[in-house]
Amino acid sequence: MGEYDVLVIGSGSAACSAALRAAKGDLKVLVIEKSEWLGGTSAMSGAGVWIPANHVAAEVGIADSREDALAYLRAVAPEGWEQKEDALWSAFAKAAPDMLRFLSINTPLDFRLINEPDPFAEAPGGKLYGRMLSPRPLSRRILGRFAARLRRSTLPHSFTYQEVVDLDLYHHPIRAGFKLWPRLLWRWLTNSGGQGTALMTGLIRGCLDAGVTFRLGTRAITLLQDPDSRIIGAEVESSGRRMTILARRGVVIATGGFEWDAEMRKRHFPGAFDRIGSPRGNEGDGQKLAASVGAHLDRMDQANVYPCLPTRYQGQPHGLPMTFQAEPHSIVVNREGRRFISENDFNIGEAIDAREPDGAPVNLPCYLVGDHRFMKTSLPFRWYASYERDWVKKADTIAGLATKLGLPPAALEETIARWNGLCAKGRDTDFHRGENGWEEYKAHSPEGRLKAIDKPPYVGMTINRSILGTKGGARTNERAQVLRSDGSIISGLYAAGLAMANPIGTRAVGAGTTLGPNLTWGFIAAETILFQNR
């Protein structure tokens, strides 16, 4: 298929960020995508992008700095991560603002601030505003022949991220539609979308304008090495034929996670499992390619773990990321029938995924339990629950519900009695639901966060681990160069996004801490190719 300076494997945010930066550095770039759809998981996302010290915030007078960002990352990281990840955190904090400005200049993307705080805003370096961004809508038509090839989402991309937040789309979809109908009609007429649609439309258009070549239906099979073990390209398969692509300056692996490889997922995420919210092509191609040339795979037990409702995507069962577990008149319990986290905690996925020292789950299986008023809070919930008709269990008593869910009845009765007592007092002294900056922002008022569970019939359902993307892969240095187990560099090979050992793992530091770092690591990989790999 020819010879290029850079081969990028994958077509999501990390991949296109790398491709665009390399192409703007006058390199000849090829992006290959194994499916027939461009954009990867990023195109399906809500496109919240967490970038500290960004120029958009600075232009409206919001104070932030790279130093504050690094202090924040260090303060909120899991214990023991700093020794291995600090150099990568420093590289991210340094490069992220430059990356965002680069995208703003070289693509049609128009990033706007989102009114969301850091989940740990009270920690050193944390901020209540200014680090969350998302792009304004763009028309897919600007992609020309690729317009019909942009991956669609299960999320309502007719709305922007901020509109979803401001209009409370989850609870009031009809009201939101009526309020914005002229705007929504115009977007439909112009084939426009917000969120991940806008993000990937802008990135791909920027790449096309910079001369990047895209090849769909092309899967990397083998990485090619010269006699000195330098990566010089890849053997690929397209339309049933195998071909060779040479890459003079380097290969960037940006293929996403491995959550759709059942064997890999079960090995690294044992225990009860609900749903996956990413494209089915995320089968660990990049992780396998990197390992085949001696890369050290790390952080394989990390993922974007987030509650998902059942839905269908391209005719098959799928997960829809949604914060449905923090509704009034409901709580989340573990397999022992006990609460273990504030239901409004942004990192509830990390608590659901908690492991014993031997890797076994601490809390799984987990359940959401409430009374019949929980079911009345959201029309979309009832719609999506219908995709799995046996998912929601009902009973006239707490003990009866516990039996249907497989929970110890006495323990669940005790837990709900304690919860009702906390509601009567008006404060969750166990897990402080609704009390920090993030939870206060999401709950809006005390009345919205503490409501008793005392009106039958009672309802319950699993809320086990659901994955939007695994975060383990090739261990890299702070320049996105792939490393062997001994720390030596595999020359010519780079990894970014969810195909790398992500320095921000399951514990998210902001609502956009998958996409923000992914874009940044693609940018860093290309910078390294441009300035250190001549």
Secondary structure as the mmCIF struct_conf table of DSSP 4:
data_model
#
loop_
_struct_conf.conf_type_id
_struct_conf.id
_struct_conf.beg_label_comp_id
_struct_conf.beg_label_asym_id
_struct_conf.beg_label_seq_id
_struct_conf.end_label_comp_id
_struct_conf.end_label_asym_id
_struct_conf.end_label_seq_id
STRN STRN1 GLY A 2 ILE A 9
BEND BEND1 GLY A 12 GLY A 12
HELX_RH_AL_P HELX_RH_AL_P1 SER A 13 LYS A 24
TURN_TY1_P TURN_TY1_P1 GLY A 25 ASP A 26
STRN STRN2 VAL A 29 GLU A 33
BEND BEND2 LYS A 34 GLU A 36
STRN STRN3 LEU A 38 LEU A 38
BEND BEND3 GLY A 39 GLY A 39
HELX_RH_AL_P HELX_RH_AL_P2 GLY A 40 MET A 44
BEND BEND4 SER A 45 SER A 45
STRN STRN4 VAL A 49 TRP A 50
TURN_TY1_P TURN_TY1_P2 PRO A 52 ALA A 53
HELX_RH_AL_P HELX_RH_AL_P3 HIS A 55 GLU A 59
TURN_TY1_P TURN_TY1_P3 VAL A 60 GLY A 61
HELX_RH_AL_P HELX_RH_AL_P4 ARG A 66 VAL A 76
BEND BEND5 ALA A 77 ALA A 77
HELX_LH_PP_P HELX_LH_PP_P1 PRO A 78 PRO A 78
TURN_TY1_P TURN_TY1_P4 GLU A 79 GLY A 80
HELX_RH_AL_P HELX_RH_AL_P5 GLU A 82 ASN A 106
BEND BEND6 THR A 107 PRO A 108
STRN STRN5 PHE A 111 LEU A 113
BEND BEND7 ASN A 115 ASN A 115
TURN_TY1_P TURN_TY1_P5 PRO A 119 GLU A 122
BEND BEND8 ALA A 123 ALA A 123
TURN_TY1_P TURN_TY1_P6 PRO A 124 GLY A 125
BEND BEND9 LEU A 128 ARG A 131
STRN STRN6 MET A 132 PRO A 135
HELX_LH_PP_P HELX_LH_PP_P2 ARG A 136 PRO A 137
STRN STRN7 LEU A 138 SER A 139
HELX_RH_3T_P HELX_RH_3T_P1 ARG A 140 ARG A 149
STRN STRN8 LEU A 150 LEU A 150
HELX_LH_PP_P HELX_LH_PP_P3 ARG A 151 ARG A 152
BEND BEND10 THR A 154 LEU A 155
TURN_TY1_P TURN_TY1_P7 HIS A 157 SER A 158
BEND BEND11 PHE A 159 PHE A 159
HELX_RH_AL_P HELX_RH_AL_P6 TYR A 161 ASP A 166
TURN_TY1_P TURN_TY1_P8 LEU A 167 HIS A 171
HELX_RH_AL_P HELX_RH_AL_P7 PRO A 173 LYS A 179
TURN_TY1_P TURN_TY1_P9 LEU A 180 LEU A 180
HELX_RH_AL_P HELX_RH_AL_P8 TRP A 181 LEU A 189
TURN_TY1_P TURN_TY1_P10 THR A 190 ASN A 191
STRN STRN9 SER A 192 GLY A 193
HELX_RH_AL_P HELX_RH_AL_P9 GLN A 195 ASP A 209
TURN_TY1_P TURN_TY1_P11 ALA A 210 GLY A 211
STRN STRN10 THR A 213 LEU A 216
BEND BEND12 GLY A 217 GLY A 217
STRN STRN11 THR A 218 GLN A 225
TURN_TY1_P TURN_TY1_P12 PRO A 227 ASP A 228
STRN STRN12 ILE A 231 SER A 238
TURN_TY1_P TURN_TY1_P13 SER A 239 GLY A 240
STRN STRN13 ARG A 241 ILE A 253
TURN_TY1_P TURN_TY1_P14 GLU A 259 TRP A 260
HELX_RH_AL_P HELX_RH_AL_P10 ALA A 262 HIS A 268
BEND BEND13 PHE A 269 PHE A 269
BEND BEND14 GLY A 271 GLY A 271
STRN STRN14 PHE A 273 ILE A 276
BEND BEND15 SER A 278 SER A 278
TURN_TY1_P TURN_TY1_P15 ARG A 280 GLY A 281
BEND BEND16 GLU A 283 GLY A 284
HELX_RH_AL_P HELX_RH_AL_P11 ASP A 285 SER A 292
TURN_TY1_P TURN_TY1_P16 VAL A 293 GLY A 294
STRN STRN15 ALA A 295 ALA A 295
HELX_LH_PP_P HELX_LH_PP_P4 HIS A 296 HIS A 296
STRN STRN16 LEU A 297 ASP A 298
TURN_TY1_P TURN_TY1_P17 MET A 300 ASP A 301
STRN STRN17 ALA A 303 VAL A 305
STRN STRN18 CYS A 308 TYR A 313
TURN_TY1_P TURN_TY1_P18 GLN A 314 GLY A 315
STRN STRN19 GLN A 316 PRO A 321
TURN_TY1_P TURN_TY1_P19 GLN A 325 ALA A 326
TURN_TY1_P TURN_TY1_P20 PRO A 328 HIS A 329
STRN STRN20 SER A 330 VAL A 333
TURN_TY1_P TURN_TY1_P21 ARG A 335 GLU A 336
BEND BEND17 GLY A 337 GLY A 337
BEND BEND18 ILE A 341 ILE A 341
TURN_TY1_P TURN_TY1_P22 GLU A 343 ASN A 344
TURN_TY1_P TURN_TY1_P23 PHE A 346 ASN A 347
HELX_RH_AL_P HELX_RH_AL_P12 ILE A 348 ILE A 352
TURN_TY1_P TURN_TY1_P24 ASP A 353 ASP A 353
STRN STRN21 ARG A 355 ARG A 355
TURN_TY1_P TURN_TY1_P25 PRO A 357 ASP A 358
BEND BEND19 GLY A 359 GLY A 359
STRN STRN22 PRO A 361 PRO A 361
BEND BEND20 VAL A 362 ASN A 363
BEND BEND21 PRO A 365 PRO A 365
STRN STRN23 TYR A 367 ASP A 371
HELX_RH_3T_P HELX_RH_3T_P2 HIS A 372 LYS A 376
BEND BEND22 THR A 377 THR A 377
HELX_RH_AL_P HELX_RH_AL_P13 LEU A 379 ALA A 385
TURN_TY1_P TURN_TY1_P26 SER A 386 TYR A 387
BEND BEND23 GLU A 388 GLU A 388
TURN_TY1_P TURN_TY1_P27 ARG A 389 ASP A 390
BEND BEND24 TRP A 391 VAL A 392
STRN STRN24 LYS A 393 ALA A 395
BEND BEND25 ASP A 396 THR A 397
HELX_RH_AL_P HELX_RH_AL_P14 ILE A 398 LEU A 405
TURN_TY1_P TURN_TY1_P28 GLY A 406 GLY A 406
HELX_RH_AL_P HELX_RH_AL_P15 PRO A 409 LYS A 425
TURN_TY1_P TURN_TY1_P29 GLY A 426 GLY A 426
TURN_TY1_P TURN_TY1_P30 THR A 429 PHE A 431
TURN_TY1_P TURN_TY1_P31 ARG A 433 GLY A 434
BEND BEND26 ASN A 436 ASN A 436
HELX_RH_AL_P HELX_RH_AL_P16 GLY A 437 ALA A 443
BEND BEND27 SER A 445 SER A 445
HELX_RH_3T_P HELX_RH_3T_P3 PRO A 446 GLY A 448
TURN_TY1_P TURN_TY1_P32 ARG A 449 ARG A 449
BEND BEND28 LYS A 455 PRO A 457
STRN STRN25 TYR A 458 THR A 462
STRN STRN26 ARG A 465 THR A 470
STRN STRN27 GLY A 473 ALA A 474
STRN STRN28 THR A 476 THR A 476
TURN_TY1_P TURN_TY1_P33 GLU A 478 ARG A 479
STRN STRN29 GLN A 481 LEU A 483
STRN STRN30 ARG A 484 ARG A 484
TURN_TY1_P TURN_TY1_P34 SER A 485 ASP A 486
BEND BEND29 GLY A 487 GLY A 487
STRN STRN31 ILE A 489 ALA A 495
HELX_RH_3T_P HELX_RH_3T_P4 GLY A 497 ALA A 499
STRN STRN32 MET A 500 MET A 500
BEND BEND30 PRO A 503 ILE A 504
BEND BEND31 THR A 506 ARG A 507
BEND BEND32 VAL A 509 GLY A 510
TURN_TY1_P TURN_TY1_P35 ALA A 511 THR A 514
HELX_RH_AL_P HELX_RH_AL_P17 LEU A 515 GLN A 532
#
